[in-house]
Amino acid sequence: MEFTAKQIAEFIGGVVEGDLNASVHTFAKIEEGIEGAISFLSNPKYTHYLYDTNSSIVLVNEDVKLDKPVKATLIRVKNAYECIAKLLQLYEASKPKKTGIHSLAYVSPTATIGKDCYIGPFAFIGDNAEIGDQCQIYPNSVIGDNVILGNACLIYANVTIYHDCKIGNKVTIHSGSVIGADGFGFAPNTEGYDKIPQIGIVKIEDDVEIGANSCIDRSTMGQTLIKKGVKIDNLVQIAHNVEVGENTVMSAQVGIAGSTKVGSWCMFGGQVGLAGHITVGDKTFLGAQSGVPGNIKGNEKLIGTPPMEPQKYFKSQAIFRRLPELYKQIADLQKQIDELKKK
Protein backbone atom coordinates (compact mmCIF):
# COMPACT_ATOMS: atom_id res chain seq x y z
CA MET A 1 0.00 0.00 0.00
CA GLU A 2 1.13 3.51 -0.78
CA PHE A 3 0.24 6.74 0.98
CA THR A 4 0.92 10.33 -0.08
CA ALA A 5 2.29 13.08 2.11
CA LYS A 6 -1.12 14.77 1.97
CA GLN A 7 -2.91 11.64 3.21
CA ILE A 8 -0.39 11.09 6.01
CA ALA A 9 -0.57 14.72 7.13
CA GLU A 10 -4.36 14.56 7.30
CA PHE A 11 -4.20 11.38 9.40
CA ILE A 12 -1.72 12.71 11.97
CA GLY A 13 -2.67 16.40 11.84
CA GLY A 14 0.58 17.65 10.30
CA VAL A 15 1.63 20.33 7.83
CA VAL A 16 3.41 19.37 4.59
CA GLU A 17 6.51 21.20 3.38
CA GLY A 18 7.33 20.02 -0.12
CA ASP A 19 5.55 17.70 -2.51
CA LEU A 20 1.99 16.92 -1.39
CA ASN A 21 1.97 13.92 -3.73
CA ALA A 22 5.22 12.37 -2.50
CA SER A 23 4.35 8.74 -1.78
CA VAL A 24 5.75 6.08 0.53
CA HIS A 25 5.21 2.36 0.98
CA THR A 26 7.65 1.47 3.78
CA PHE A 27 9.49 2.78 6.85
CA ALA A 28 13.22 3.44 7.35
CA LYS A 29 15.51 4.99 9.92
CA ILE A 30 16.53 8.48 8.84
CA GLU A 31 20.20 7.46 8.51
CA GLU A 32 19.22 4.48 6.33
CA GLY A 33 16.59 6.22 4.23
CA ILE A 34 15.58 4.93 0.82
CA GLU A 35 13.26 6.23 -1.86
CA GLY A 36 9.65 5.39 -1.06
CA ALA A 37 10.26 5.30 2.70
CA ILE A 38 9.04 7.51 5.52
CA SER A 39 11.40 8.39 8.38
CA PHE A 40 11.17 10.57 11.47
CA LEU A 41 13.40 12.96 13.40
CA SER A 42 12.82 13.45 17.13
CA ASN A 43 16.34 13.31 18.59
CA PRO A 44 18.43 16.45 17.84
CA LYS A 45 21.56 14.25 17.59
CA TYR A 46 20.24 12.93 14.27
CA THR A 47 19.44 16.31 12.72
CA HIS A 48 22.42 16.20 10.33
CA TYR A 49 20.92 13.13 8.63
CA LEU A 50 17.92 15.22 7.58
CA TYR A 51 19.89 16.94 4.81
CA ASP A 52 21.23 13.77 3.19
CA THR A 53 18.56 11.14 3.79
CA ASN A 54 17.12 9.40 0.76
CA SER A 55 13.73 8.90 2.44
CA SER A 56 10.88 10.45 0.48
CA ILE A 57 9.09 11.83 3.56
CA VAL A 58 10.40 12.76 7.01
CA LEU A 59 8.29 13.60 10.06
CA VAL A 60 9.80 16.43 12.11
CA ASN A 61 8.73 18.44 15.12
CA GLU A 62 7.17 21.84 14.52
CA ASP A 63 10.12 23.69 16.03
CA VAL A 64 12.86 22.12 13.86
CA LYS A 65 14.85 24.86 12.09
CA LEU A 66 16.60 24.15 8.79
CA ASP A 67 20.16 25.32 8.15
CA LYS A 68 19.97 24.42 4.46
CA PRO A 69 17.49 22.94 1.95
CA VAL A 70 16.40 19.31 2.20
CA LYS A 71 15.37 17.07 -0.67
CA ALA A 72 12.82 15.06 1.33
CA THR A 73 9.26 16.23 1.80
CA LEU A 74 8.73 17.22 5.44
CA ILE A 75 5.63 16.84 7.56
CA ARG A 76 5.75 19.06 10.63
CA VAL A 77 3.91 17.76 13.70
CA LYS A 78 3.80 18.49 17.42
CA ASN A 79 5.52 15.22 18.33
CA ALA A 80 7.27 13.23 15.58
CA TYR A 81 7.93 10.21 17.79
CA GLU A 82 4.29 9.94 18.80
CA CYS A 83 3.13 10.33 15.20
CA ILE A 84 5.46 7.66 13.80
CA ALA A 85 4.10 5.32 16.48
CA LYS A 86 0.56 5.96 15.21
CA LEU A 87 1.63 5.26 11.64
CA LEU A 88 3.38 2.04 12.66
CA GLN A 89 0.24 0.94 14.51
CA LEU A 90 -1.80 1.63 11.37
CA TYR A 91 0.69 -0.33 9.26
CA GLU A 92 0.64 -3.26 11.68
CA ALA A 93 -3.16 -3.28 11.84
CA SER A 94 -3.36 -3.41 8.04
CA LYS A 95 -1.45 -6.70 7.89
CA PRO A 96 -3.67 -9.74 7.28
CA LYS A 97 -4.33 -11.79 10.42
CA LYS A 98 -4.20 -15.58 10.52
CA THR A 99 -7.42 -17.37 11.41
CA GLY A 100 -8.46 -20.94 12.06
CA ILE A 101 -7.46 -23.76 14.39
CA HIS A 102 -4.53 -25.80 13.12
CA SER A 103 -5.09 -29.54 12.91
CA LEU A 104 -2.11 -30.14 15.23
CA ALA A 105 -3.46 -27.86 17.99
CA TYR A 106 -5.33 -29.33 20.97
CA VAL A 107 -8.51 -27.58 22.08
CA SER A 108 -10.45 -29.10 24.96
CA PRO A 109 -14.05 -29.98 24.09
CA THR A 110 -15.15 -27.82 27.05
CA ALA A 111 -13.18 -24.74 25.92
CA THR A 112 -14.92 -21.79 24.25
CA ILE A 113 -13.24 -20.18 21.23
CA GLY A 114 -14.37 -16.77 19.94
CA LYS A 115 -14.74 -15.57 16.36
CA ASP A 116 -11.85 -15.11 13.90
CA CYS A 117 -9.23 -16.66 16.19
CA TYR A 118 -5.97 -18.32 15.19
CA ILE A 119 -4.60 -21.26 17.17
CA GLY A 120 -1.28 -22.52 15.85
CA PRO A 121 0.19 -26.01 15.73
CA PHE A 122 0.90 -27.71 19.07
CA ALA A 123 -0.87 -24.98 21.01
CA PHE A 124 -2.87 -26.32 23.97
CA ILE A 125 -6.20 -24.92 25.17
CA GLY A 126 -7.29 -26.45 28.49
CA ASP A 127 -10.62 -27.43 29.98
CA ASN A 128 -13.22 -24.67 30.33
CA ALA A 129 -10.85 -22.05 28.94
CA GLU A 130 -12.54 -19.03 27.34
CA ILE A 131 -10.82 -17.43 24.36
CA GLY A 132 -12.24 -14.11 23.12
CA ASP A 133 -12.74 -12.94 19.55
CA GLN A 134 -9.81 -12.23 17.20
CA CYS A 135 -7.17 -13.78 19.46
CA GLN A 136 -3.90 -15.03 17.99
CA ILE A 137 -2.29 -17.97 19.83
CA TYR A 138 0.96 -19.07 18.23
CA PRO A 139 2.61 -22.53 18.24
CA ASN A 140 3.48 -24.35 21.45
CA SER A 141 1.67 -21.94 23.72
CA VAL A 142 -0.31 -23.34 26.64
CA ILE A 143 -3.58 -21.81 27.83
CA GLY A 144 -4.41 -23.65 31.04
CA ASP A 145 -7.68 -24.87 32.46
CA ASN A 146 -10.27 -22.17 33.26
CA VAL A 147 -8.15 -19.37 31.81
CA ILE A 148 -10.13 -16.40 30.52
CA LEU A 149 -8.56 -14.58 27.56
CA GLY A 150 -10.21 -11.37 26.36
CA ASN A 151 -10.67 -10.13 22.80
CA ALA A 152 -7.87 -9.33 20.35
CA CYS A 153 -5.08 -10.83 22.48
CA LEU A 154 -1.77 -11.77 20.87
CA ILE A 155 -0.02 -14.73 22.50
CA TYR A 156 3.30 -15.50 20.82
CA ALA A 157 4.98 -18.91 20.65
CA ASN A 158 5.96 -20.82 23.80
CA VAL A 159 3.94 -18.73 26.23
CA THR A 160 2.43 -20.50 29.25
CA ILE A 161 -0.63 -19.16 31.04
CA TYR A 162 -1.38 -21.30 34.09
CA HIS A 163 -4.84 -22.37 35.20
CA ASP A 164 -7.51 -19.90 36.34
CA CYS A 165 -5.64 -16.73 35.29
CA LYS A 166 -7.65 -13.86 33.79
CA ILE A 167 -6.34 -11.86 30.84
CA GLY A 168 -8.09 -8.71 29.54
CA ASN A 169 -8.59 -7.36 26.03
CA LYS A 170 -5.78 -6.41 23.63
CA VAL A 171 -3.07 -8.00 25.75
CA THR A 172 0.21 -8.98 24.06
CA ILE A 173 2.47 -11.59 25.65
CA HIS A 174 5.79 -12.32 23.97
CA SER A 175 7.55 -15.64 23.60
CA GLY A 176 8.77 -17.57 26.62
CA SER A 177 6.78 -15.64 29.21
CA VAL A 178 5.06 -17.48 32.05
CA ILE A 179 1.91 -16.13 33.65
CA GLY A 180 0.67 -17.70 36.87
CA ALA A 181 3.55 -19.91 38.03
CA ASP A 182 3.64 -20.45 41.80
CA GLY A 183 4.81 -17.57 43.93
CA PHE A 184 8.02 -18.18 45.85
CA GLY A 185 6.49 -19.23 49.17
CA PHE A 186 8.26 -21.58 51.57
CA ALA A 187 8.10 -21.88 55.37
CA PRO A 188 11.31 -23.05 57.09
CA ASN A 189 11.16 -26.05 59.40
CA THR A 190 13.74 -28.13 61.26
CA GLU A 191 14.38 -30.34 58.21
CA GLY A 192 14.16 -27.79 55.38
CA TYR A 193 11.21 -25.93 53.92
CA ASP A 194 7.48 -26.55 53.62
CA LYS A 195 5.94 -25.30 50.40
CA ILE A 196 3.09 -22.84 50.90
CA PRO A 197 0.43 -23.63 48.28
CA GLN A 198 -0.24 -20.71 45.95
CA ILE A 199 -4.00 -20.84 45.43
CA GLY A 200 -4.55 -17.37 43.95
CA ILE A 201 -4.39 -16.17 40.35
CA VAL A 202 -2.87 -13.56 38.07
CA LYS A 203 -5.21 -10.93 36.65
CA ILE A 204 -4.02 -8.79 33.75
CA GLU A 205 -6.21 -5.91 32.62
CA ASP A 206 -6.65 -4.43 29.11
CA ASP A 207 -3.92 -3.06 26.82
CA VAL A 208 -1.01 -4.63 28.68
CA GLU A 209 2.15 -5.78 26.87
CA ILE A 210 4.58 -8.25 28.42
CA GLY A 211 8.03 -8.81 26.92
CA ALA A 212 9.80 -12.09 26.20
CA ASN A 213 10.82 -14.42 29.04
CA SER A 214 9.10 -12.42 31.74
CA CYS A 215 7.38 -14.07 34.70
CA ILE A 216 4.35 -12.96 36.70
CA ASP A 217 3.67 -15.24 39.66
CA ARG A 218 0.22 -16.22 40.94
CA SER A 219 -0.73 -15.00 44.39
CA THR A 220 -0.75 -17.02 47.58
CA MET A 221 -4.39 -15.97 47.97
CA GLY A 222 -6.38 -13.41 46.02
CA GLN A 223 -4.61 -12.10 42.92
CA THR A 224 -1.43 -10.66 41.49
CA LEU A 225 -2.78 -7.65 39.58
CA ILE A 226 -1.37 -5.92 36.50
CA LYS A 227 -3.59 -2.95 35.72
CA LYS A 228 -4.63 -1.39 32.43
CA GLY A 229 -1.97 -0.04 30.07
CA VAL A 230 1.10 -1.48 31.85
CA LYS A 231 4.13 -2.16 29.60
CA ILE A 232 6.68 -4.73 30.76
CA ASP A 233 10.00 -5.35 29.01
CA ASN A 234 11.84 -8.66 28.59
CA LEU A 235 13.18 -10.67 31.54
CA VAL A 236 11.08 -9.00 34.23
CA GLN A 237 10.09 -10.84 37.43
CA ILE A 238 6.91 -9.87 39.26
CA ALA A 239 6.32 -11.88 42.41
CA HIS A 240 3.15 -13.08 44.11
CA ASN A 241 0.50 -10.64 45.34
CA VAL A 242 2.16 -7.66 43.63
CA GLU A 243 -0.07 -4.90 42.29
CA VAL A 244 1.15 -2.71 39.39
CA GLY A 245 -0.81 0.47 38.70
CA GLU A 246 -2.14 1.73 35.38
CA ASN A 247 0.26 2.79 32.62
CA THR A 248 3.39 1.95 34.57
CA VAL A 249 6.36 0.87 32.43
CA MET A 250 9.45 -1.10 33.40
CA SER A 251 12.61 -2.00 31.49
CA ALA A 252 14.44 -5.31 31.29
CA GLN A 253 15.49 -7.25 34.38
CA VAL A 254 13.32 -5.34 36.82
CA GLY A 255 12.46 -7.45 39.86
CA ILE A 256 9.54 -6.77 42.21
CA ALA A 257 9.32 -8.83 45.40
CA GLY A 258 6.10 -10.17 46.89
CA SER A 259 3.15 -8.07 48.08
CA THR A 260 4.58 -4.78 46.84
CA LYS A 261 2.18 -2.18 45.47
CA VAL A 262 3.34 0.03 42.60
CA GLY A 263 1.36 3.12 41.65
CA SER A 264 0.22 4.46 38.28
CA TRP A 265 2.42 6.10 35.61
CA CYS A 266 5.68 4.93 37.19
CA MET A 267 8.82 4.34 35.10
CA PHE A 268 11.53 1.87 36.15
CA GLY A 269 14.88 1.63 34.36
CA GLY A 270 16.73 -1.62 33.76
CA GLN A 271 17.57 -3.85 36.72
CA VAL A 272 15.58 -1.87 39.25
CA GLY A 273 14.86 -4.00 42.32
CA LEU A 274 11.98 -3.47 44.75
CA ALA A 275 11.84 -5.12 48.17
CA GLY A 276 8.69 -6.90 49.29
CA HIS A 277 5.72 -5.49 51.22
CA ILE A 278 6.41 -1.85 50.28
CA THR A 279 4.39 0.83 48.49
CA VAL A 280 5.68 2.95 45.61
CA GLY A 281 3.54 5.99 44.88
CA ASP A 282 2.26 7.25 41.54
CA LYS A 283 4.66 8.82 39.02
CA THR A 284 7.82 7.47 40.61
CA PHE A 285 10.77 7.45 38.19
CA LEU A 286 13.60 5.10 39.16
CA GLY A 287 16.92 5.12 37.31
CA ALA A 288 18.62 1.93 36.18
CA GLN A 289 19.88 -0.42 38.91
CA SER A 290 18.10 1.43 41.69
CA GLY A 291 17.42 -0.68 44.76
CA VAL A 292 14.33 0.22 46.78
CA PRO A 293 14.21 -1.09 50.37
CA GLY A 294 11.27 0.98 51.62
CA ASN A 295 8.21 3.03 50.72
CA ILE A 296 8.32 5.90 48.21
CA LYS A 297 5.70 8.64 48.35
CA GLY A 298 5.55 9.24 44.59
CA ASN A 299 6.09 12.14 42.15
CA GLU A 300 9.84 11.70 42.54
CA LYS A 301 12.82 11.05 40.26
CA LEU A 302 15.31 8.83 42.08
CA ILE A 303 18.38 6.70 41.43
CA GLY A 304 20.77 4.53 43.43
CA THR A 305 20.58 2.21 46.43
CA PRO A 306 18.90 3.41 48.53
CA PRO A 307 17.38 5.71 45.92
CA MET A 308 18.02 9.44 46.15
CA GLU A 309 17.65 12.54 44.00
CA PRO A 310 19.85 12.33 40.88
CA GLN A 311 21.92 15.40 41.78
CA LYS A 312 22.76 14.01 45.23
CA TYR A 313 23.44 10.58 43.75
CA PHE A 314 25.98 11.83 41.21
CA LYS A 315 27.70 14.00 43.83
CA SER A 316 27.91 10.95 46.09
CA GLN A 317 29.38 8.88 43.26
CA ALA A 318 32.03 11.53 42.66
CA ILE A 319 33.02 11.30 46.34
CA PHE A 320 32.88 7.51 46.27
CA ARG A 321 35.49 7.37 43.50
CA ARG A 322 37.84 9.38 45.71
CA LEU A 323 37.39 7.19 48.81
CA PRO A 324 40.83 5.48 48.62
CA GLU A 325 42.53 8.87 48.40
CA LEU A 326 40.38 10.33 51.18
CA TYR A 327 41.00 7.29 53.37
CA LYS A 328 44.76 7.73 52.99
CA GLN A 329 44.47 11.40 53.90
CA ILE A 330 42.44 10.57 57.00
CA ALA A 331 44.93 7.86 58.02
CA ASP A 332 47.83 10.34 57.63
CA LEU A 333 45.96 12.93 59.71
CA GLN A 334 45.30 10.33 62.41
CA LYS A 335 49.00 9.52 62.59
CA GLN A 336 49.82 13.20 63.01
CA ILE A 337 47.21 13.52 65.76
CA ASP A 338 48.61 10.46 67.57
CA GLU A 339 52.16 11.89 67.40
CA LEU A 340 50.99 15.24 68.76
CA LYS A 341 49.23 13.46 71.64
CA LYS A 342 52.46 11.63 72.53
CA LYS A 343 54.37 14.94 72.66
C-alpha positions, 0 to 999 in steps of 0.5 A: 500500500502507498500513501501520499504526504497529503494523506499522512498529514491529514491522518496525523494532523501535520503540515506538509513542506514540499511535494503533497503527492510524495508517496511512501510504501515502507518505513526506514531509519533516517540514517538508512533512508531509501526512496519510497520510505518515511522516516522521522526525526525526534532526537536532535543528535540525528538532525544532520541526517535530515539533509542527506537522507534518501527517504521520500518523507520525514516527520519532524517536530514543529520547532525544527529549524533548517540550516539548508534545503532538504530534498525530502518532503517534510511533515511538521507535527507536534511530536514526531515520535508519537506520530510515527508510532501511530503510523506504525500501529496503522501499518501493523493493523493493516497486515492480514491476520491468521485465522483458524485452528490448526489440525495439530493444535489441541482444544479441549471440548469444554473450551470456548473459542471466539470468532476469527481466532488463530490457534497454531500447531501444538498450542494447547487450550485447556478445559473450560478455557474461554478465548475471546474474539480475534485472538492469535495464539501461536505454536506451542503456547499453553492456555491452562484450564479455566483461563479467561482470555479477552478479545484481540489478544496476541499470544506468541509462541511458547507462552504458558498461562497457568490455570484460572488466570484472567487476561483482559482485552488487547493484551500482548504476551511475547515468547517464553513468558510465564503467567501464573507460576507459583509464587516463591512461598516456603516456610522453614522447618527443622528439616528444610522448607514446607511449600506454601500452596499458591492458590490465587491467580494472576489478573491482567487488565486491558492493553497490557504488553509483556516482553519475552521471558518475563514471569508474573507469579500467581498470588498465595491468595487473592490475585497478582494484579497488572492494571490497564496499560502497563508495559513490561520489558523482557526478563522482568520478574513480578512476584506473588500478590504484587499490584502494578498500577495503570500505565506503569512501564518497566525496562528489562530485568526489573524485579519486584518482590512479593506483596509490593504495590506500585502506583500508576504512571511509574517508570523503572529503568533496567535492573531496578529491584523493589523489596517486598511489602512496600508501596511505591507511589504514583509517578515514581521514576527510578533510574537503572539499577536502583534498589528500593528497600522501603516506601516511596511517596511518589512524584519523585525522580530517584536513582541509586541504592537506597534511591536518592535525588539524581543530583545528590546521587551523582555527587555521592558517586564523585566522592565515592570514587575518591574514597581510597585517596580520602581514606589515605588522607584521613589515616595520615591525619590520624598519625599526626594527631597520635604523634601530637598526643604523645608529645 
